Amino acid sequence: MTDVDLEFSRVRAVLDRPTLRLMSRPTSAAVIAVFRTVFDRDVQYVPADRMHLQVEEHVARLQSTGARVPASEQGEGESDARPNGRALCRDWVAAQWLVRSNSPDGDEQYSLTSHALEALNLVDALSADRALISESRLAMIVDAVHRWAASAEPDPDVQVRRIDAQIAELQAERERIARGEVTEVDDARMHDGYTNVADLIRQLPSDFKRVEEAVATMHRSIVEDFRQEVRPIGEILDDYLARTDDLMQATPEGRAFEGAFELLRDDALLLRLRDDIATILAHPFAQSLGAGERRAFRNTVSILRQGIEDVLAQRRQLTATLRDQIVAHDVVRDRELDAVLRSVNRGLAAWIDERSARDRVPLGLLPATAEIGTLRERFYDPDNEAVPPPIEEPDDDVFEDLDVESLRRHGGPLLAELRAALRSAPDSVSAFHALPPEQRRPVELFGLAHLLTGNDDFETATHLVPHRTVRPDGETVTFHMPSASLTGARADDQHDDDNGLEAR
């Protein structure tokens, strides 16, 4: 192959990547606009139901303005029908732009793939009004090269001279600041440095997502190899454990993540990063930034932590899946299933050789019902034929003799005695206390309240009067309830009318 053939193959492979397929379609503007609207800088996961509704609304809005929007199932292009959000999301999952997964609560959710995040970052970079070459970017490159050159230097004397030079430079800077010679950075230079750092921060989600996808791909490869193995289960387990130990060292993404993970486990470093971000945002130039830009820059530490947590969660989840596969793996059953599928393929090949493409073969989806006689569902149980034990005669001495008086002491209120006491007393509390002890049971208060219902003094009373009652066992209990005056013919007549008392 010539150089141009090799270059053509490389370019064609790059253009076939999902990132460029997303940006090269006629409906790319609509799809990327929907992704940017639904997945804000602070939103990484969207519930499936909400995602479907938002996609339908946004695509319908763009369609009403004359924009070319994607059409599900019929291919890309304009469509007069209302878009189907579920079908569009399904197409975007197949195109490797969306990932559908389960949340910790078990609900389905969507997230952008690394390819979609790369496309969004590229659009943001091209739409930003800034120079590609700036002082801050060049300074960052020079500092990074100097730092790694110091790390790569094998000569200890050279390393010591580098450190001494840094110490001298820092000491001179400290003395200058101590004398009050503070150099103020203007807004233009601060904004240039912020833009450079923000550009690097925007690439973090796609980098973490790429690591997460690499881990998932490697685990799927291990699972597939595990299913196709015919070696002993012990050998398979040893190979699996060895590959799992080296999992993060097998790809550039995994090695980069391990390095970042070691760096970000330093809480002091993250705290310093958060303080430095707060200092930058406190500079006057930050007033020119939008609320979304300040919020995204302030959430840098959260983006780092969330990215690491997503990768670790993916690794834990897939490791648990692999463990379940190993525990539930049945070599004999897999071999039997493979033999059945092979026989089906052989039968299908023989049938194709003898029949045409339009012939039909009746195929039962379920096996035929087995015809068997009635099986006995119950067997002989001697206990079912046993005679029940005889009924024991009750002991008459168990129960005490009951008379009418004892039943009456434990019964309801004595209304007749209460009516008689109310006719001969100036008020209800005096009438109640004039009764003998056996007629001042707690239950008599219910009867007293029943007889006094309709009396204005009783129903509008705000003062509670103690009523001393006597239980059947002789215990004295005091209750508080309203009382009523019974003097005067008018009150007495009202009392008799309301409670059915006989006229005196």
N, C-alpha and C positions, 0 to 999 in steps of 0.2 A: 504494500500500500504506500502511496505517496504521502507527502506531508499534508497536502490539501485534503486527501481522503481521511487521514487521521483527525485533522482539525474539524472536518465536516461531521464526523461521527461524534466527536466530543461536544460540538455545539448542538447537534441534534439531541443528544442525551440531556444536555442542560435545558433545552427548550421544552423537552417532554416532562420536566419536573412539574409537580402540582403548583409551585409558586408562579412560574411563568405562564402556565395554562390559565391560572386565575386572572392574570393581568393581560392576556392576549385575546380574550374572547370579546365579542361585540357587546356583551352585557357586563363586562368587568366593572365599569363605573358603578352600576347599580348594586352589584354584589358586594363590592368593597365598601360602598356607602352604607349598606345595611349592616355589614360586619362592624364598621366603626361606630355606628349608632347604637347597636345592641350591646356590643362588648366595649364598654367604656374603659378608660385606663385603669379604673378601680374595680372593674367587673371581669372576672375570669370564667365564671360558671353561671349559666342561665338555666332555670328549670325548663323542661321540655315543653310543657303546655304554654308557658309564657313566651318561649322562643317562637313557637308556631304562630301565636297571635301577633307578636311584634313583626315577624317576617311578612305575614299577610298584610298588615297595616302599612308598613314601609314600602313594600313592593307596589301595593295598590296606589299609594300616594305618588310614587315616581311614575307609575303607569298613567295616572291622570294628568301629569304634566307633560306627557309626550316622550318620556325617556324610554329607552329600550331596556326592557326588563326580562329576566329569565322566565321561561315557561317550563314547568315540570312535565316530564314524561314525553312531551312532544319535541324536546330539544330546545336550544336557545333561540330566542326570537320574541317578537311582540305577540301579545295575545289579548283578545278583548275580554276573555273571561276573568273572573276574580281569581287571583293566584291562590294556590293551595300551600299554606305554610308547611304543613307536615311533609308533603311530597317534595317541596324545594329543599328542606333540610335533609331529607333522605338522599336526594341527588348530591347535595354538597358533602354529605358523609362519604358517599361512594367516590367523589372526586378528591377525597383526602384534604378537604378544607375544614371540616368539622369533625369532632369526636363526640360520640354519644356514650355516656358512662352513667354509673349509678353513684348518687351522693351517699354520704355516711348514713343518711336517714332512709336510704333505699329508693328514693325518687330518682327518675331519669333526668339527666341534665346534659347540656351541650357546652363544649369549649372549643376554642380555635386550635387548629394544629399549628405546628411550627411553620409549615408552608404558608398558611394564611397570615400568621404573624409577620413573617418575612415580607410578604406583599404589603401589609399595612405599614411596616417600617420603611419600606422603599418609597411608598407614596408620601409618607410624612417627610422623608429626607429630601425628596425632589420638590415638595411644595414649600419647604422652609426657605425663607428669604435670608440666606447667610452665605458667606464665602466658604468654600471648601477648604481653603488653606488659611489658617489663622495663627496668631501668636500662641494661643493656648494649646491648639492641637500640636503645633511643632514643639512647644515646650514639653508637652506630655510625652511625645515620641522621644525627645532627647533624654528626659528623665528616666523613662522606661529602659532605653538602651544603656544608659549609664548604670542603672541599678543592676540589670542582668549581667552587664559586663563585669561589675564588681563581684557578683556571685560566681561567674565563670572563671575568674582569675585564679590560677593554681599557685602563684607565687605568694607566700605569706607576707614577704616584705612589701610587695606592691599593694596588697590588701591593707596593710597597716598604714602606708603612705596615703591611700585613698581615705581611710577613716580619719587620719590626722588632718587632712585637708578639709573634710566635712566639719570636723570639730572647730577648726580655725574659722571657717566660714560662718558657722552658727554662732561662735563667740563674738565675731565682729558684728553680726546682725543683732545680737542681744545688746551689745554695748551701744550701738546706734539707736536702738529703740529706747534704751534706758536714758539716753541723753535727751529724749523727746523728739528725735528726728523720725517721725512716723510718716511713711509714704502712703498717701491716700490713693486708692485705685479708683479711677473714674468709672462712670456707669457703662461706658462703651466696652472697656476691657472686661468688666465683671460680666456683662451680658454675653460677651464672646466666650468667656470661660464657662458660663452656665450653659450655653447652647451646646458646647462640646461635651460637657458631662451629661446633659440631658439626652443627647444623641446616643451615648453609650448606655444609659439607663434604659432607653426605649428598646434596646436590643436584648435586654436580660430575659423578658418573658419568652421570646422565641428561642433563646439559647437553652433555657431550662426545659421548655417543651420538647426541644430536639433531644435532650438527654433522656427525658421521660419516654419518648417514642423509641429511642435506641434500646432502652432497658426492656420495654415491652416486646420489641422485635426479637431481642436475644432470648427472652424467656419463651416466646412462642416457638422459636427455633429449637430450644431445648425440649419443650413439650412434644414437638413433632418428632424429634429424634428419639425421644423416650417411647412414644407410641409405636414407632417402627422397629424398635430394637427386638432382637430375638436372643440376646445374651441373657445370662442368669440375672436375677433381680439384684443380687448383691453387687455384681459388677456394674450394673446400671446405676445403683445408688452411689457407689464410689465415684463414678464418672460425673454424676450430677453434682455431688458435693464439691468436687474439684473445680468444675466449671463455674459453680456458684461463687466459690471463693475468689476466682479470677474474673468475675463478671464485669466489674467496673474498670478493669485494666485491659479489656479486650478491644475497646474502641476509643478513638480520640475524644468523643463526647464523655465517655465514662471517666477517662483519666482527667479531663478538664474539670469534671464535676467533683471528683475526689479532691483535687487541689483546692477548688473553691470551698468545698465543705470543710476542709481542715482550716482554711482561713476564716470562715464565717463562724466557726465554733468558738472563736475568741470573743467573749461578751464585752471585754474592754474595747476591742476594736470596733464592734458594732456601736457601742455607746459613744465612742469618739466620732464615728461617722455620723451619728444622729446629731451630735452637738455641732459638727462642722456644717451640716446642712442647715441647721437653725441659724448659724452665724451668717451663712450666705444669704438666706432669705431675709435676714434683718438689715441687709445693705439697702441703701435707697434705690438701687436699680431695680429691686424686686417689685417696686410699686408699678412698674410697667408690665409685669407679668399678669396673665389672666388667673382667675381663681383656680381653674382646672390645672394650669401649669404649676402653680405653687403647691396644690394638693398632690399632684403626681410626683413632684420633686421631694416633697416631705415624706411621701410613702416609700422612699427607696428601700429603707431597711425592711419594711413589710413585704415589698416585692421579693427581696432576697430570701427572707424567711419562708414566704409562701412557696417560692419556686423550689427551695430545698425540701420543704415538707411534701410537696406534690411528688417529687421524684422518689423520696423515701416511702411515701404511701404506695406509689405504684410498685416499688420493689417489694414492700411487705405483702401487698395484695397478691401479686403474682407468685411470690414465694409460697404463700399459703395455698394458692391454686396448684402449684407443683407438688406440694406436700400431699394434698388430697388426691392428686393423680397417682402419686406413688403408692399411697395407702390403698386406694381402690383399684389399682391395676390388677387385672386378671389375665395372665398370659394365655391360659387354656381357652378362656372365652374369646379372646381376641383372635386366636388362631382358628377357632371354630367359625367365627364370623367372617374371617378372611376367606376360609374355604368355601363358605356358602356364597359369598359375593363372586368368587372366581367361577363357581359352577353356574351362577346366573349369567355371568358374562359369556361363558362358553355356550350356554343354551341360546342366548340372544344372538351370538355370532352365527350359530348354525341356522337359526330361524331366518336371519337376514339373507343367508345364501339361498334359501329355498323359497322365500316369499318376496313380494314386491313391497315398495314403500307405502302403498295405500292399504295393504292388508291390515286387518284388525285381529287382535287376539284377546278373547275374554280373560280378564285377570281379576281374580277375587282379592279384594283388599284385606279380608279377614279369613282365617281358616274356617272350614265347614264345622258345624256344630256336631259334637260327638253324640251318637245315639247310644245311650246306656239306660239300663233299667232303673227303676226307682230304688234308691238306696235307703237303707234304714237310718233314720235320723235319731231315733231314741233306742236305747238299750234297756234291758231289764234292770230295774233298781229295786232291791228288796224293801227299801224304806217306803216305797210307794204303796206296797201291799200290807204294811204293818198296821195293826189296829191302834188307833190313838189312845193315849193313856186315859184312865178314868178321871172324871171330874171330881176334884176334892170338895167335900162338903165344907161350906164356910163355917168358921167358928163364930157362934153367936155372941161370945164374950168380947169380941174384938172391939165392937162399937159400944160407946156409952149410951145410956138411956137419955133420950132427948125429950123435953117437954115443951109446951107452948111458950112458957116464960123465958126459957133459955134461948129459943129461937127468936123471940121478940127482942131480947137484949142485943142480939146481933143483927137485927133487921133494920128496916128503914125508919125514918122519923115518925114520931107519934103526933100526927096532925091534930087529932081531937084534943089531946091534953094541951097542946100549944095554943089552940084557939081559945080554950077556956082560960088559960093564964093571961092571954092578951086582953080579954074582956075585963079583967079585974085589976089591971095595973096601969099606972100613968104612962109608962114607956116600955119599949120592947126589951131593953136590957134588964129592967127590974122584973118584968114578967118572967124572963128566962131564968134569972137567979132565984126567983121564988119557987121554982119547980124543985121537987125532991132530987137527990143525986142520981137515982136510977133513970130519971127523965132528962138529965142534962148531958147526954152523950154528945160527942162531936158531930154525929150525923144529924142531931136535932137542929144544928145551925142551918143545914140545907132546908129543912122544913120551915124554920123561922124566916129565912130569906124568901121562900116561896110565898108565905102568907103576907109578908110585908111588901111584896111587889105591887106597885101602883101607888104606894104612899109617897108623897112628895118629900117628906123629911128623910125617908130611907134612900130614895133614888138620887137625891141631890146633895146628900150629906158629904162633907169633905173631911169630917173628923171620924176616926175609927175608935170604937170603944172596946175594951177587953171583955171577952165572954169566957168565963171559966167553966170548962166542961169536965166531965168525969167519964172515963172509959169504963167498959164493963168489968175490967180487972181491977178497978179502983184507982187507977193512975189519973192525976189531975193534969189537964192540958189547957192552956189559955190561948184563945184565938181572938183576933181583932177584926171587927166588921162594923158597918154603920148601924146606928140605932134609930128608932122612930118614936115620936111622941104620939100617945094614944088618947090624950085628953081632948074633950070637946066632942059634941055630937056629930059635927060635920066630918071631922077626921075619922070618927068611929064608923059613921055611915059609909064613907068612902071605902074604909077598910073592909066592911062587911060586903059591899057591892063587888069589890074587886076580887075577893077571895071566896065568895060563895058562903059567907057566914050567915047564920040566922039572925033576924032582927031581934033586938032586946026589947 
